[in-house]
Amino acid sequence: MVELLVVLTLLSVLASMAVPSMTAMINTQRSTSLGNALLASLNLARNEAIKRNSRTVLCKSADGLSCTNSGGWQQGWIMFQDVNNNALLDAGEQVIHLQGAASQGLSLTGNTNVANYVSYSASGSAKLVSGAFQAGTFRLCLDPVVVGDVRQIILSSTGRARSKKGLASDCF
């Protein structure tokens, strides 16, 4: 009986040490997955703009039907061919891709130039509605912030996007 109690105690101690590791692994996977989804969408939008020889926009969207200026990119986004170059999904503009909301506990925000939309010209370069080049950084953070899980997705003015590890201070 004493041996059984010792074994059960050891198992419970080992299990209590494994649970935080498993939670950290799952959170890292969720963060990586959302970062990869945004990176893939940026690349697809750029390719579609070149292929269609027309402006393509990626904008954050809570409902999948219209662009929004509130909240973060974790609420989801839509990609569409922007015929009238206003970075808004209007009647008759074709939706190319729709990304749903991320799971709770993730935050994905962009700095000023990429806070609401990313627009690609027919040449594949990122351009604001005004015609100026568009470059910026997205910050992907877990809530609460875990140092190893901060990611940055950087958009250059040529339209190329890349991912790198960020710092916990990037999330504040």
C-alpha positions as CSV (number, residue, x, y, z in Angstrom):
1,M,0.0,0.0,0.0
2,V,2.8,2.4,0.9
3,E,4.5,1.6,-2.5
4,L,1.3,2.4,-4.3
5,L,1.0,5.8,-2.6
6,V,4.6,6.6,-3.4
7,V,4.1,5.7,-7.1
8,L,0.9,7.8,-7.3
9,T,2.6,10.8,-5.6
10,L,5.5,10.6,-8.1
11,L,3.1,10.4,-11.0
12,S,1.1,13.4,-9.8
13,V,4.4,15.4,-9.4
14,L,5.5,14.4,-12.9
15,A,2.1,15.2,-14.4
16,S,2.0,18.7,-12.7
17,M,5.4,19.4,-14.3
18,A,4.2,18.3,-17.8
19,V,1.0,20.3,-18.0
20,P,2.8,23.7,-18.2
21,S,5.1,22.4,-20.9
22,M,2.2,21.1,-22.8
23,T,0.3,24.4,-22.5
24,A,3.4,26.3,-23.7
25,M,3.7,24.0,-26.7
26,I,0.1,24.5,-27.6
27,N,0.3,28.3,-27.3
28,T,3.5,28.3,-29.4
29,Q,1.7,26.2,-32.1
30,R,-1.3,28.6,-32.1
31,S,0.9,31.6,-32.5
32,T,3.0,30.0,-35.2
33,S,-0.1,29.0,-37.1
34,L,-1.7,32.4,-37.1
35,G,1.6,34.0,-38.2
36,N,2.0,31.5,-41.0
37,A,-1.6,32.2,-42.1
38,L,-1.0,35.9,-42.3
39,L,2.3,35.4,-44.1
40,A,0.7,33.0,-46.6
41,S,-2.2,35.5,-47.2
42,L,0.2,38.4,-47.9
43,N,2.1,36.2,-50.4
44,L,-1.1,35.1,-52.0
45,A,-2.4,38.7,-52.3
46,R,0.8,39.8,-53.9
47,N,0.7,36.9,-56.4
48,E,-3.0,37.6,-57.2
49,A,-2.2,41.3,-57.9
50,I,0.5,40.3,-60.3
51,K,-1.5,37.5,-61.9
52,R,-4.7,39.6,-62.3
53,N,-2.7,42.8,-63.3
54,S,-5.0,44.6,-60.8
55,R,-4.8,45.9,-57.3
56,T,-5.5,43.3,-54.6
57,V,-6.2,44.2,-51.0
58,L,-6.0,42.3,-47.7
59,C,-8.0,44.0,-44.9
60,K,-9.0,43.0,-41.4
61,S,-12.7,42.0,-41.1
62,A,-14.8,40.9,-38.2
63,D,-17.7,39.5,-40.3
64,G,-16.0,38.4,-43.5
65,L,-18.2,40.7,-45.5
66,S,-16.6,44.2,-45.1
67,C,-13.4,45.8,-44.0
68,T,-13.1,47.3,-40.5
69,N,-10.9,50.0,-38.9
70,S,-11.4,48.7,-35.4
71,G,-9.8,45.9,-33.5
72,G,-6.8,43.8,-34.5
73,W,-6.1,41.4,-37.3
74,Q,-6.8,38.4,-35.0
75,Q,-10.5,39.0,-35.8
76,G,-9.8,37.7,-39.3
77,W,-9.3,39.2,-42.8
78,I,-10.5,39.2,-46.3
79,M,-8.7,39.4,-49.6
80,F,-10.3,40.9,-52.6
81,Q,-9.6,42.5,-56.0
82,D,-9.9,46.2,-55.5
83,V,-11.1,47.6,-58.8
84,N,-11.7,51.2,-57.6
85,N,-8.6,51.4,-55.4
86,N,-10.3,52.5,-52.1
87,A,-9.2,49.5,-49.9
88,L,-12.8,48.7,-49.1
89,L,-14.8,45.8,-50.3
90,D,-17.5,47.2,-52.6
91,A,-20.3,45.6,-54.5
92,G,-19.0,43.7,-57.5
93,E,-15.5,43.3,-56.2
94,Q,-14.4,39.6,-56.1
95,V,-13.4,38.1,-52.8
96,I,-10.4,35.9,-53.3
97,H,-9.8,34.5,-49.8
98,L,-11.4,34.7,-46.3
99,Q,-9.6,34.0,-43.0
100,G,-11.7,33.5,-39.9
101,A,-11.0,34.7,-36.4
102,A,-8.0,33.4,-34.4
103,S,-8.5,31.6,-31.2
104,Q,-8.8,33.6,-27.9
105,G,-5.6,34.8,-26.3
106,L,-3.8,35.9,-29.5
107,S,-3.2,39.5,-30.5
108,L,-2.2,40.5,-34.0
109,T,-1.8,44.2,-34.7
110,G,-0.1,46.3,-37.3
111,N,1.7,49.6,-37.1
112,T,0.3,52.7,-38.7
113,N,0.8,51.8,-42.4
114,V,-0.6,48.2,-42.0
115,A,-3.1,48.8,-39.2
116,N,-6.1,48.3,-41.4
117,Y,-5.2,47.0,-44.8
118,V,-2.3,45.9,-47.1
119,S,-2.8,46.8,-50.8
120,Y,-0.7,45.4,-53.6
121,S,-0.4,47.1,-57.0
122,A,-0.3,45.1,-60.3
123,S,3.5,45.2,-60.1
124,G,3.5,43.4,-56.7
125,S,4.6,46.3,-54.7
126,A,2.7,47.3,-51.6
127,K,1.1,50.7,-52.0
128,L,-1.2,52.8,-49.8
129,V,-4.5,54.1,-51.4
130,S,-2.7,57.5,-51.8
131,G,-0.1,55.8,-54.0
132,A,2.7,56.0,-51.5
133,F,4.7,52.9,-50.8
134,Q,3.4,50.8,-47.9
135,A,5.7,49.1,-45.5
136,G,5.1,48.1,-41.9
137,T,5.3,45.5,-39.1
138,F,2.7,43.2,-37.7
139,R,3.1,42.1,-34.0
140,L,1.8,38.7,-33.0
141,C,1.6,38.2,-29.2
142,L,0.1,35.8,-26.8
143,D,-1.9,37.0,-23.8
144,P,-0.2,36.9,-21.4
145,V,3.0,37.6,-23.2
146,V,5.4,34.7,-23.3
147,V,8.9,35.8,-24.4
148,G,9.6,33.0,-26.9
149,D,6.2,33.3,-28.6
150,V,6.4,36.9,-29.9
151,R,6.6,37.1,-33.7
152,Q,6.9,40.0,-36.1
153,I,5.8,39.9,-39.7
154,I,7.6,42.6,-41.7
155,L,6.2,43.9,-44.9
156,S,8.8,45.7,-47.1
157,S,7.9,48.4,-49.7
158,T,8.6,46.0,-52.5
159,G,5.7,43.8,-51.1
160,R,7.8,41.0,-49.7
161,A,6.8,39.7,-46.3
162,R,9.0,37.9,-43.9
163,S,8.7,36.6,-40.3
164,K,11.1,37.0,-37.4
165,K,11.1,36.5,-33.6
166,G,10.2,39.5,-31.6
167,L,10.8,40.7,-28.1
168,A,8.3,40.7,-25.3
169,S,8.6,44.5,-25.2
170,D,7.1,44.6,-28.7
171,C,3.8,43.6,-27.3
172,F,3.4,46.6,-25.0
